[in-house]
Amino acid sequence: MRIQKLPVGESDFKTIIDNKFYYIDKTLFIKEIIDESCNVILLPRPKRFGKTLNLSMLRYFFEKT
């Protein structure tokens, strides 16, 4: 049995995926962002709730490189 590591303190999506850290899939968040078509999106979440990681995931999804 392989035990996955927890990404404690890691907020870069690519690093988490490349190192096979434990990650809860939040790709429906991307669909929600696209479907809303707002000019501004506010992410009011408590500390340590994954705001930076979600933005990193969005960056890698929409980046053209």
Phi, psi and omega in degrees: 000129179263128179263124178280144178280151175271139182276060182296121178078001181265130182232014178257118185301315182298318179297319180296316180289315181298324182269005179054042174289160174295129183213133176270121184298125179236030183292339175295338175298322178296315178300318179298318179298315181294317183291330183291322182050049177265159175283326183226140177238125179258130180247077181277091180234155177293169176305147175061034183251005175094019181298312182295320178295319177297319179293324176296317178299315178298319179300311180293329179291315185270348181294143181268354181272000000 
